[in-house]
Amino acid sequence: REIQEEELRRFATRVAALLQGPELGAEAADCLQRLHLTVAATKYPRKLDGKFVELLQTVLCSPKSPAQIQVLCAAILREMSPCNELILSCDKIQDAKLLSLVSSVLLAQGNKKVVSSVGQCVVKVLEGRLPEGQGARYLLPVLSNVIRLSPESLTEEQTNVVSKKMADWLRHASIQQGVTQSSGGFFSPRSRQPGPVTEVDGAVTTDFFTVLSVGQCHTQDQWLNMQAFSMLRKWLLCYGDKELKTPNSGDKSGMDSSVVSMVSTTSASGRLLPPKEHLREKAFEYCQRLIEQSNRRPLKKDDGDLQKACLIEAVTIMDIICKQDSSYVYHAVSFLKTLHGRICGDATYARALLPIAQFFLNHSEMAAVDSNAIYKHLFTDIPAQHFHNPSLAFEFVQFCKENSQLFTETSSIFRQSFPNLFKFLAWNSPPLISEFVDLLPFLLDAGTAIEIFHLLLDLPCLTAALDIQLRSTALPTSKRAASNPSVKPATCVEAFRHPLYKSMFQYLLRTSSTSEDAPERLIPLRQLLGSLASSPRVVQCSETVPVLLELFFRVVAEFADGPLINQLVVLLLQRSDQLYEIPAFKDDVYRVLSSQLVMLCSLHPALIVEVSTEILEFSGMVSNVQNKEPIFTHMVWAIGEYMSVSYDKRCTAEQINQFFETLEVVLFEITQLRPLASIPRYAPSTISALMATLTKLAARSQDLIPRVSMFLSKMRTFVQSPAVSSVYCKADLEELLIRATELMNLLKMPDVAQFVFTPPSAAGITRFQREVNDSLPFALRMVTHLLEPAPGCMP
């Protein structure tokens, strides 16, 4: 990366001299390797001389160039793409290896016309008879890239040609091993007649060859068999069930259309099938054989991993085939039901359960089969047992996201199992946050909102509990004995099985939704798990909660009615006392809850009257002023804004007086001057909100005006106290004094105060009232100007 342009230019000149020499030997290969590393090591493209780039292309296409030199030239040209000096073309190349290298460079240019021409050329070569020793297996990766970059570049006739060949490659590969290439020399073993390929358990293969067949050396048709299967899913999705309508569909590109259009093959039942249907038939048979092979006990661990990967791919391809041709559904359903019964108890096959469930989601209705047992096992057992597997967690949540709408319509298991799904998020929170942002709206409704609210607030606690569960499971069986109930557990791991905490852990780690509301019973467990609060995994999880909380309230606002909003506000105030002890987490949650509290009050202003008991209890606690300042301040603002007969006819003077007296005591407590005592500092915004709310309440119950006016007049004494000046900055104190003066002046005109502070009904709202309510400080300054005119102004 530190090589400068001038040094790179000199090195390229040296490489050019070597490439123009009589022989391209080891030195040329070594220099090309170093050049490739240099151009590939930086994110930005390196600059090479145009003539040197042309030389690389010439050497690449030269029949005299060794294979290693050609590969290195192609690799450098790919790194230089897109390249203005490109003179390569694949039109007249017949050598499969060279065509593969040249095509890789052309495809790297990112030009759709070039991609289309490469596709036309590759299909044309595949259609013809390749020269002796040339293998089509070099071209299939190129074809796979073509359909990835531009699937519309192939015509209907061309896809029919490839579909027929793929069916043959899948079904008619040799079941004899290839001949091992002898290295020569005196001690090399004598070449033996190749034996048959075997299954993964060592048995001789008696059926057709697949990717799970084992051999020491493979023949060309076996390589094609494996490559065809590797690109089968992509091919079926692109060309399996639709007629291609592309700009090139009328261009036969020199192909024999009579041969292509008449292509048909005979199925096992004797029917003549078009190429696409024939490929589906052979692909279905191939997948069935793979699933049967996956039941064999492998001799090597790597073969076992390959079995599971092939099983997942086979089930996915069978699902695609059944979507394209429903006549396969009935056979596939019984086949996959048997497969599910065989693997559902094996934890190593957990990932394979996802495509099986996907298949039954797509086809069980057509086949008229009950698949709830499959869904229940998937959503109950897999998250609880495999939440710590990151790749499975991602695939599982992705599966839920892709099928969320379908699940909400066809099965209740999805929503019932959401506590289990949150285990994936709790353990893998950073990588899964975006998936859960998409998934959460589908989980939320009036029946699940309260439980999900508790789950989100307890998410870091769930992470800690999962950690304890894993550690407890890892203990030797001899150490898992039940704890003595009379002895307090010394560690979290001991507490996991202790009778005092066992039911709490079980509730937090539940697998399905429950109507039981137990936030208070988890308080001892949160305290116990406090020792894990600094764990990196727990901290990471806590950082995702504010994001999901904001989304939660945004979604709930779309369907929540009055009773649900009331319940959420009460829980919001209660749960602010019951959070996992992570300081940054609590601050972030308080910030979100305070802003959402205002939103809930604006949606249902009557809640101030309907849950007045809980609000009074929260607002009357001085400890909440400092510990939960954002929530307290917004709650006080909401009281002043919505405690009015304009919003709820049930609002009485008695209730207004009750709120006034409660808040008056709090404001007095936090602003009284105690001799020989330190002055605690409270947020100036909270003091200002309390003064404004008391003034609003007094404007609506005018008997209270003298009390609040007297209190506001004493604010000057509070502000000018030396003890207070040492705690608050000068600007804050000036703002408090200005606000107290403005409010006091406004109360000197009770009718104006009532007009300004009492929100009018929506029908009679005037522009002036709307502007005043939107900009209260402006209204206060205006009244102050009227009552205290500047010197020299006319009265």
Secondary structure, DSSP 8 states (H G I E B T S, - for coil): ----HHHHHHHHHHHHHHHTSS---HHHHHHHHHHHHHHHSSSS-----HHHHHHHHHHHH-TTS-HHHHHHHHHHHHHT-S-TT-----TT---HHHHHHHHHHHHTT--HHHHHHHHHHHHHHHHS---TT--GGGTHHHHHHHHHH-GGGS-HHHHHHHHHHHHHHHH---SB--------STTS-------B-B-TTS-B--S---TT-B-SS--HHHHHHHHHHHTHHHHHHHHSSS----TTTT--TT--HHHHHT--EE-TTS-EE-HHHHHHHHHHHHHHHHHHHTTS--SSHHHHHHHHHHHHHHHHHHHHHHHH-GGGHHHHHHHHHHHHHHHTT-GGGGGGHHHHHHHHHHHHHHHT---HHHHHHHHHHHHHHHTT-HHHHHHHHHHHHHTHHHHHHH-SHHHHTHHHHHHHHHHSHHHHHHHHHHHHHHH-STTTHHHHHHHHHTHHHHHHHHHHHHHHHHS-GGG-----TTS--SSHHHHHT-HHHHHHHHHHT-SS--S---TGGGHHHHHHGGGGTT-HHHHHHHHHHHHHHHHHHHHHHHH--HHHHHHHHHHHHHHTTS--S-HHHHHHHHHHHHHHHHHHHHH-TTHHHHTHHHHHHHHT-HHHHHHTHHHHHHHHHHHHHH-STTT-TT--HHHHHHHHHHHHHHHHHHH---TTS------HHHHHHHHHHHHHHHHHSGGGHHHHHHHHHTHHHHHH-HHHHTTS-HHHHHHHHHHHHHHHHHHTSHHHHHHHHS---GGG--HHHHHHHH-HHHHHHHHHHHHS--TT---
